[in-house]
Amino acid sequence: MGDQDWWNEVYSGPREEIPWDIGVPSEQLVELIEKGEIKPCPALDICCGTGTEAIYLAKNGFKVSAIDISKEAIKIAEKKAKEAEVKVDFRVGNVLEIPFQDNSFGFVNDRGCFHVFASEYRKWFADEIHRVMRPHGVYFLRCFSDKELGDWGPYRISKEEIINTFSDLFEIFGIDDIKLNGRRGSHRGYKCLMKKK
Ligand SMILES: C[S@@+](CC[C@H](N)C(=O)[O-])C[C@H]1O[C@@H](n2cnc3c(N)ncnc32)[C@H](O)[C@@H]1O
């Protein structure tokens, strides 16, 4: 999808025009945390946008770091965390060069990150996520699926692409259909929970 300037321009505009920025944590993340399947641990939110899910994780006891390529998004996220009175280590950064050491995180949260990368970057993406995760750490992917019509916005990802990209490095616990809620309605997506091998 867009470059850094494009993302900054989106986040400099009115919030209500940012399609994915719904202001509440996704039902998939809430369900995962409420079920107690992932215990509080050092967590990384990749492509965190304005920080909604990072802040939700911090409120639930996780020690959260979060990165996004847009400095405008990070400015908004920092303000929101201050208002929510939670601590999140927000960084402007590229997911393909994550500014953290190897084996840093027990949980990586991804709502709409992987699906912004074209196919030639996907293995690189998987290697980088894997590098910063602790052994047996959990990666929670949510992306547009190939069942979503049209070709605007994010890439449509097939189950085969998820398996081909991640299965060498992660144990995959199923790929399920979801609705990804946005400001302009919901979209067909997949959720996938994986554990670092
Ligand atoms: C679809 S939005 C999702 C934002 C957020 N996760 C949410 O659910 O609201 C994709 C995000 O990826 C960020 N992004 C795009 N390319 C990136 C990269 N190479 N590294 C880090 N962030 C990136 C954009 O700035 C944008 O915030």
The ligand as an ORCA input file, in Angstrom:
! r2SCAN-3c Opt
* xyz 0 1
  C      -4.867     -0.760      8.048
  S      -3.927      0.292      9.118
  C      -4.164     -0.566     10.668
  C      -3.867      0.287     11.881
  C      -4.209     -0.303     13.233
  N      -3.596     -1.597     13.442
  C      -5.697     -0.394     13.429
  O      -6.245     -1.497     13.519
  O      -6.337      0.672     13.496
  C      -2.279     -0.094      8.636
  C      -1.216      0.649      9.391
  O       0.052      0.192      8.948
  C       0.969      1.253      9.047
  N       2.134      0.862      8.202
  C       2.181      0.744      6.868
  N       3.366      0.287      6.468
  C       4.111      0.096      7.590
  C       5.435     -0.361      7.837
  N       6.263     -0.723      6.835
  N       5.874     -0.429      9.118
  C       5.065     -0.035     10.142
  N       3.806      0.416      9.962
  C       3.323      0.472      8.705
  C       0.178      2.453      8.598
  O       0.719      3.680      8.997
  C      -1.188      2.150      9.245
  O      -1.277      2.741     10.505
*
